[in-house]
Amino acid sequence: MKYKIVCKNDKVSKKVCDELKKIISKEETNNPDVIFSIGGDGTFLDAVRMHLDVLDQVYFISIHTGTLGFYTEFLPHELKCIINNIKKKTLNQFNLLKIDVDGEVNYALNEVTLTSQQHLLEGDVYINSEHLMFVRANGLCISTPSGSTAYNKSLNGAILDFNVNALQLALIAPFETINSRIISPLVLSKENEITFKPKNKYFDITYDRIFISKENINTVKVSYSNKYVKYMVNPEKSYINRLKEKFIGK
């Protein structure tokens, strides 16, 4: 096994990292086939972003030492179990969103948000080049199923099963009048492309902890990409168990 570790910079995570290295008893490599993420969801997102160019060659094992940890499959006390079960592992995958801003392409695992700091964000939303609605809002959020439990949830968007191949559009504090009706949230199948044509000269784009300010943009297109993240599944943790544990409690 060739491995690499992406670790959150805190005492607990570093301790788990040291314990993992002792169990594996091999040196890390810059050409891994498995990547361990030790931390929370933010650490996992960072690990994915660091390896965007080799996603087809690696898979991830996520170990939870953070706060919410919706992406994290295992706990620190399960380290030996993880290593012992790698050969008979089960892999699942998360698809990434493709974000095309006037030809400049980026990728997101959670969501992409478009906002304007000083004014309402205004613009037209198209689905597959067909006009849907004119939007006036603080912003809009387009999320993946795995990202539906993040910012999207706070916008009263639907929580989607990881295995649903869809993308979701939710508006952030929309301003609706009788002359400006909106639909939010909206769940679309993976074959669809969402296009936003902003009226604002300046606006901001955020995706997976990356923040970019833009000026004089014509179109932002968001769609399913052909990139996906493979991760090792914890057979003891079901999707329903994860929802109850993180959002409902005992």
N, C-alpha and C positions, 0 to 999 in steps of 0.2 A: 504494500500500500504506500503510495506516494501522497503525502498530505501537506496541507498548509493550514495555519490557524489565524483567524481574524478575531481579535479579542478586545472587548470593551476595556477602557483604561480605568479600572477600579480594582480595589484589593480583592474582592470576592472573585471577580472574573479571572484575575491574574493567578489566583490560587488554583482555580479549576484548570486553567491552562497548564500550569506546572504539573498538576496531577495527571492530566491527560498525556503529556509528553512522557512521563515516567511509565505509564501503562503501555504506550505505543513503543517506546524504547528505540525510536528511529529519529533521525534529523528531519526537520522540515525541508521542503523543496520549493523552488519557484516554478516547477512544472508538475503540479499536483493532479491527481485524479479525484481526490476528495478534499473538500474544504470544510473545516470546522468553524462554525460561528458561535462564539461564546459571549453572551450578553443578552440584549433584548431585541425587539423588532428593528430598532435603528441600526444595530450592529449587523443584523442579517441583511438589511437593505444596503448598507455600506459594502458588505462582502460581495453581494451580487454585482454592485456597480463596479467594483474593482476587477471583476472577471467577466465583464460583458462580452469580450472578444473570444472567450473560450468556454462559453456556457454549454456548448455541445460536447465538450470533452470532460466536464467535471460534474460532480453532484455535491450537495451540501448536507451537512449534519449540524443541526442547530441545537445548542444547549442553553437553557434559560437561566440567566442570573440577573435579568433586568426587571422591568415593572409589568407591563401588560403581557408581552410575550406571546402574541397570537401566532407568529410564525415559528416559534421555538417548539420543537418536538420533545426534547428530553430535558431531564433535570440533572444537576451535578452528581447526585448519588447513583446515577445510572451509567456512569462512564464505562465500567467494565462490561456491562451488558451491551453497550453500543459496540465496543470493539469485538466482543465475542460473536455478535450477530451480523457483522458487516457482510460476511460471505453469503448469508441467506437473506439479505436485506430486501425490502420492498420499497420501490421508488414511486413517487408521484411527481407531478409537475405543476408549476404556475406559469401561465403565459404572461408576457410583458406587453404593455401598450407601446405603440409606435407614435411618436409625437413629431409632426412635420411642421416646422414654422418657416414658411416661405422657402422650403427646400433644405433647411437645417434640421437634421434628424437626431432625436434623442429617444431614450427608452425609459419606461417607468413600470415598476412592479406594483406599487400601491395605487397611486392616482396622479393626475395632473390637474392643477388648479390655475385658473386665469383670474386675476384680480386687478383692480385699479385703486391705488392708495388715496388719491385725492378726490376722485369723482366716481359716480356709479359707472360700472362697466357696461358699455352699450355695444350691441352688435347683433348680427343675424346668425341663427343656427340653421345649418343644413344637414340633412341626413342623405348620404349618397347623392349629393349635388341637388337634392330637392329641398326647397325652402320649408322649414318647419315653423319658426317663430322669430320675432324680434325680442331681444332680451335687454332689460334694464335691471341690474342687480349689483350687489357688492362683488359678485364673481360667479364662476361656475366651476364645478368639479366633475371630472370624468374618472371613474374608478374601475378597477378589475374586481372580480369576485373576491380574491384574497384581500384586496384593499377596501372592500365594502364595509368592513368593521372598523375602519379608521375614520378619517374626516367625513366621509360619506354618511356614516351612521349619525354623526352629530347634526347632519343636515336633514335628518329624517328619511334618508335613503334606505332602501331595502338591504338586508343582509343576505348575500347570495352564497349558496353552497359552493365550495371550492371547485366542484366538478361541473358547474354550470358554465358553459362557454358563452360569456356575455360581457358587455361593458355597460356602465350605468352613468347617466347624466343627472346631476343634481345641482340646482341653483342655490347660490349663497345669498340669503336675504333679498329675494326678488322684489321688485317694485312693480306691482300689477295694477292696472286700471281697466276700465271697461273697453278702452281702445287698445290695450296692450295685454292680451291674455298669454299665459305661459303654461307649460306642462313640466312638472317636476315632482318627484323623480321620474326618470324614463329609463327602462331596461331594454337593451337591444341585443340581438344575437351577434355573434362574433363576425359575421359577414359584413356588418354595417360600418360605415365610416362617418364620424361626426366632424363637421367643419364649422369653425367659428370665424366670422369676418368682423373684426372689431371696428367700431367707429372712433374709439379713443386713439389719440396719437401715441400716448404712453400707457403701457400696462405691464403687469408682472406675471411671470410663469413660474410655478413651483412644481417640482416633481421629485418624489423620493428624497426629500431633504436638500434638494438643489434649488437655488433661487436665482432667477435671471430677470432683469429689467429689459424690456423691448420698446422699440420706437418705430413708428411708421410700418407696421406689419399689415400685410394684406389678408393672409389666411393662416389659421392654425388647424391642422388636420390631425385627428386622433383615431387610431384603428388598432385592431389586433395585429401584433407583429408575428414574425416566424421565429422569434426568440422565446425560449422558455427556460425556466429554472427547474432542475431536477433536485429533489430532496428526499432524504431517507425518512420513511414514515415510522412513527412509534405505534406498533400494533396494539398497545394498551390504551391509546388515547383516541377516542372517536370524535368526529366533528361535533356531535351533539354534546358530548362531555366537555369539549373545549368551549362551546358557547355558554353552557351553564356555569362552568368554572370561572370564566372571565367576566360575564355580564350579569349573571343572576345570583350565583352563590349557592351555598348549601340550603 
